[in-house]
Amino acid sequence: MTNLEALKAKVAGYPLDDNTFEVALLDRGLDSKGDYTGVSREFELAQADVYVVLLTGVNVTEGGYQISMTEKSNFKSYASGIYSKWNVPNPLSDKDVTPIVKNVNPW
């Protein structure tokens, strides 16, 4: 089984383009055509990245496929848990967002 096939199996049921999975794997340093050797830091982070894509995608109903708010909440929890497990910055976190004042009108 390849890394691509394994990642698609872990995120089964959601019609994503193969490119989405391949980019997630490549961004984490894994060859999509390489042999899947089991769960690793890089593989789990690629999986979390796919959850972020699902979470941030538009709501579409297509052939019985629709992501509900509950599913989006679950994707966020799963992805956040993986990022936390591996001590990697969470792109879904708003902890590091600091408001910036650009213009001040004293009156």
Short mmCIF file of the C-alpha atoms (twelve columns), coordinates in Angstrom:
data_MODEL
# 
_entry.id   MODEL 
# 
loop_
_atom_site.group_PDB 
_atom_site.id 
_atom_site.type_symbol 
_atom_site.label_atom_id 
_atom_site.label_alt_id 
_atom_site.label_comp_id 
_atom_site.label_asym_id 
_atom_site.label_seq_id 
_atom_site.Cartn_x 
_atom_site.Cartn_y 
_atom_site.Cartn_z 
_atom_site.pdbx_PDB_model_num 
ATOM 1   C CA . MET A 1   0.000   0.000  0.000  1 
ATOM 2   C CA . THR A 2   1.312   3.463  -0.860 1 
ATOM 3   C CA . ASN A 3   1.234   6.539  1.368  1 
ATOM 4   C CA . LEU A 4   -1.402  8.024  -0.949 1 
ATOM 5   C CA . GLU A 5   -3.647  4.969  -0.646 1 
ATOM 6   C CA . ALA A 6   -3.223  4.899  3.139  1 
ATOM 7   C CA . LEU A 7   -4.075  8.586  3.533  1 
ATOM 8   C CA . LYS A 8   -7.131  8.224  1.310  1 
ATOM 9   C CA . ALA A 9   -8.223  5.244  3.429  1 
ATOM 10  C CA . LYS A 10  -7.856  7.260  6.649  1 
ATOM 11  C CA . VAL A 11  -10.047 10.041 5.221  1 
ATOM 12  C CA . ALA A 12  -12.472 7.722  3.415  1 
ATOM 13  C CA . GLY A 13  -15.903 8.929  2.409  1 
ATOM 14  C CA . TYR A 14  -15.013 12.432 1.280  1 
ATOM 15  C CA . PRO A 15  -14.532 13.085 -2.440 1 
ATOM 16  C CA . LEU A 16  -11.283 15.014 -2.512 1 
ATOM 17  C CA . ASP A 17  -9.032  15.272 -5.523 1 
ATOM 18  C CA . ASP A 18  -5.886  13.113 -5.403 1 
ATOM 19  C CA . ASN A 19  -3.863  16.332 -5.643 1 
ATOM 20  C CA . THR A 20  -5.145  17.373 -2.206 1 
ATOM 21  C CA . PHE A 21  -3.760  14.203 -0.655 1 
ATOM 22  C CA . GLU A 22  -0.520  14.356 -2.640 1 
ATOM 23  C CA . VAL A 23  0.175   17.962 -1.622 1 
ATOM 24  C CA . ALA A 24  -0.454  17.131 2.044  1 
ATOM 25  C CA . LEU A 25  2.002   14.225 1.839  1 
ATOM 26  C CA . LEU A 26  4.640   16.178 -0.094 1 
ATOM 27  C CA . ASP A 27  4.363   19.161 2.258  1 
ATOM 28  C CA . ARG A 28  5.201   16.777 5.104  1 
ATOM 29  C CA . GLY A 29  8.136   15.195 3.263  1 
ATOM 30  C CA . LEU A 30  6.438   11.940 2.271  1 
ATOM 31  C CA . ASP A 31  6.441   10.418 -1.201 1 
ATOM 32  C CA . SER A 32  2.863   9.684  -2.240 1 
ATOM 33  C CA . LYS A 33  4.058   6.630  -4.165 1 
ATOM 34  C CA . GLY A 34  6.301   5.420  -1.343 1 
ATOM 35  C CA . ASP A 35  5.407   2.369  0.709  1 
ATOM 36  C CA . TYR A 36  3.230   3.057  3.731  1 
ATOM 37  C CA . THR A 37  5.194   1.869  6.739  1 
ATOM 38  C CA . GLY A 38  2.677   2.735  9.441  1 
ATOM 39  C CA . VAL A 39  1.682   5.799  11.373 1 
ATOM 40  C CA . SER A 40  4.423   8.382  11.722 1 
ATOM 41  C CA . ARG A 41  4.685   12.020 12.738 1 
ATOM 42  C CA . GLU A 42  4.750   13.146 9.107  1 
ATOM 43  C CA . PHE A 43  1.851   10.925 8.082  1 
ATOM 44  C CA . GLU A 44  -0.380  12.099 10.933 1 
ATOM 45  C CA . LEU A 45  0.451   15.733 10.172 1 
ATOM 46  C CA . ALA A 46  -0.472  15.158 6.512  1 
ATOM 47  C CA . GLN A 47  -3.746  13.671 7.735  1 
ATOM 48  C CA . ALA A 48  -4.382  16.750 9.890  1 
ATOM 49  C CA . ASP A 49  -3.646  18.958 6.879  1 
ATOM 50  C CA . VAL A 50  -6.329  17.115 4.888  1 
ATOM 51  C CA . TYR A 51  -8.795  17.674 7.743  1 
ATOM 52  C CA . VAL A 52  -8.010  21.397 7.539  1 
ATOM 53  C CA . VAL A 53  -8.819  21.328 3.811  1 
ATOM 54  C CA . LEU A 54  -12.143 19.629 4.563  1 
ATOM 55  C CA . LEU A 55  -12.860 22.051 7.374  1 
ATOM 56  C CA . THR A 56  -12.101 25.187 5.399  1 
ATOM 57  C CA . GLY A 57  -13.776 24.072 2.170  1 
ATOM 58  C CA . VAL A 58  -17.074 25.492 1.026  1 
ATOM 59  C CA . ASN A 59  -20.326 23.794 1.960  1 
ATOM 60  C CA . VAL A 60  -21.350 21.749 -1.053 1 
ATOM 61  C CA . THR A 61  -24.051 19.166 -1.477 1 
ATOM 62  C CA . GLU A 62  -22.947 16.765 -4.164 1 
ATOM 63  C CA . GLY A 63  -24.441 13.362 -4.789 1 
ATOM 64  C CA . GLY A 64  -25.400 12.883 -1.156 1 
ATOM 65  C CA . TYR A 65  -22.102 14.332 0.078  1 
ATOM 66  C CA . GLN A 66  -22.332 17.220 2.499  1 
ATOM 67  C CA . ILE A 67  -20.169 18.227 5.449  1 
ATOM 68  C CA . SER A 68  -22.296 19.197 8.431  1 
ATOM 69  C CA . MET A 69  -21.293 21.597 11.178 1 
ATOM 70  C CA . THR A 70  -20.812 18.594 13.479 1 
ATOM 71  C CA . GLU A 71  -18.388 17.034 11.010 1 
ATOM 72  C CA . LYS A 72  -16.522 20.327 10.674 1 
ATOM 73  C CA . SER A 73  -16.259 20.507 14.453 1 
ATOM 74  C CA . ASN A 74  -14.926 16.943 14.487 1 
ATOM 75  C CA . PHE A 75  -12.355 17.736 11.776 1 
ATOM 76  C CA . LYS A 76  -11.173 20.701 13.832 1 
ATOM 77  C CA . SER A 77  -10.867 18.539 16.960 1 
ATOM 78  C CA . TYR A 78  -9.021  15.760 15.125 1 
ATOM 79  C CA . ALA A 79  -6.611  18.138 13.391 1 
ATOM 80  C CA . SER A 80  -5.992  20.183 16.543 1 
ATOM 81  C CA . GLY A 81  -5.291  17.009 18.505 1 
ATOM 82  C CA . ILE A 82  -2.721  15.859 15.953 1 
ATOM 83  C CA . TYR A 83  -0.964  19.242 15.824 1 
ATOM 84  C CA . SER A 84  -0.892  19.316 19.628 1 
ATOM 85  C CA . LYS A 85  0.382   15.725 19.872 1 
ATOM 86  C CA . TRP A 86  3.377   16.559 17.685 1 
ATOM 87  C CA . ASN A 87  3.864   20.064 19.151 1 
ATOM 88  C CA . VAL A 88  3.373   21.733 15.771 1 
ATOM 89  C CA . PRO A 89  1.764   25.178 15.346 1 
ATOM 90  C CA . ASN A 90  -1.948  24.770 14.757 1 
ATOM 91  C CA . PRO A 91  -3.183  26.727 11.717 1 
ATOM 92  C CA . LEU A 92  -6.690  26.585 13.203 1 
ATOM 93  C CA . SER A 93  -5.710  28.239 16.460 1 
ATOM 94  C CA . ASP A 94  -6.492  31.877 17.065 1 
ATOM 95  C CA . LYS A 95  -4.250  32.092 20.154 1 
ATOM 96  C CA . ASP A 96  -1.490  33.848 18.237 1 
ATOM 97  C CA . VAL A 97  -3.792  36.368 16.586 1 
ATOM 98  C CA . THR A 98  -3.132  39.807 17.998 1 
ATOM 99  C CA . PRO A 99  -5.335  42.692 16.894 1 
ATOM 100 C CA . ILE A 100 -3.415  45.528 15.289 1 
ATOM 101 C CA . VAL A 101 -4.648  49.118 15.433 1 
ATOM 102 C CA . LYS A 102 -3.780  50.870 12.194 1 
ATOM 103 C CA . ASN A 103 -5.556  54.193 12.538 1 
ATOM 104 C CA . VAL A 104 -6.467  56.105 15.657 1 
ATOM 105 C CA . ASN A 105 -8.912  58.974 15.611 1 
ATOM 106 C CA . PRO A 106 -8.618  60.912 18.898 1 
ATOM 107 C CA . TRP A 107 -12.011 62.594 18.414 1 
# 
